[in-house]
Amino acid sequence: MRDARPSVTVTFDGEEYDAFAGESVMDAARRLGVPIPSLCYLEGLSLYGGCRVCVVQIAEDHRLRPACATTVAQDMEIKTDTPLLRAHRKAIIEMLFAEGNHVCAVCVSNGKCELQDMAVATGMDHVRFDYQAPQREVDASHPKYVFDPNRCILCTRCVRVCDEIEGAHVWDVAFRGADAELVAELGKPWGESTSCTWCGKCVAVCPTGAMAYQGKAVGEMQHHANVVIRLATARTKGQWLDPEEVG
């Protein structure tokens, strides 16, 4: 069935496309097959716009605009891959590595990590910033899952999926700046949370090794963020998923 939404003409890196009026640059790019990197963005969840990896350049605009939170407009000229954007994204990834404790060689998500993939894609082979080396304790109190805040990049995917898809709102971000951290149920150990349903959606959407199943060894953890898209679509169309697909 043909989509009846009105369209607008936009260009991505000099090539002309038809986008839907009112959709974001990110959604248009994903639908049209134009690659724009992202970390906090996930189809099916509300917008956060915190990672700033998905920024693009819009003609005659000196600002770098987040693709996830910028709406397309008629004759909009969008650049997704320029020297400025590449330098910006590389610096962002370096800062994410510097402010946490990311040691890929001993991570459960080694080889299956979106942050690691982004480092490779941006050509990041070293970090120019001072490592903050925060002292963060691993929370292994849950019988099924483990949370390692040293690998958390505060993308809030887990917060949003728990609130918007599962409806439990176990997770949230506490404090500000360098002290910001992910907390379960206002600061309880995850295993003591009475609102956690053990659904595993937060683990499925985590882009790093911050959330994993208990007992996973180096490189064994694999996340399935696309489950959110399937769940959102199923709810819209009145379909149901096999519980095993969610975890």
HELIX and SHEET records of a PDB file:
HELIX    1   1 VAL A   25  LEU A   32  1                                   8    
HELIX    2   2 ALA A   67  ALA A   69  5                                   3    
HELIX    3   3 PRO A   83  GLU A   99  1                                  17    
HELIX    4   4 CYS A  104  VAL A  106  5                                   3    
HELIX    5   5 GLU A  114  THR A  122  1                                   9    
HELIX    6   6 PRO A  149  ARG A  151  5                                   3    
HELIX    7   7 ARG A  157  VAL A  161  1                                   5    
HELIX    8   8 CYS A  162  GLU A  166  3                                   5    
HELIX    9   9 GLY A  177  ASP A  179  5                                   3    
HELIX   10  10 GLU A  185  GLY A  187  5                                   3    
HELIX   11  11 TRP A  190  GLU A  192  5                                   3    
HELIX   12  12 LYS A  201  VAL A  205  1                                   5    
HELIX   13  13 VAL A  227  LYS A  237  1                                  11    
HELIX   14  14 PRO A  243  VAL A  246  1                                   4    
SHEET    1   A 5 GLU A  15  PHE A  20  0                                        
SHEET    2   A 5 SER A   7  PHE A  12 -1                                        
SHEET    3   A 5 MET A  76  LYS A  79  1                                        
SHEET    4   A 5 VAL A  55  ILE A  58 -1                                        
SHEET    5   A 5 LEU A  64  PRO A  66 -1                                        
SHEET    1   B 2 TYR A 145  PHE A 147  0                                        
SHEET    2   B 2 MET A 211  TYR A 213 -1                                        
SHEET    1   C 2 TRP A 171  ALA A 174  0                                        
SHEET    2   C 2 GLU A 181  ALA A 184 -1                                        
END                                                                             
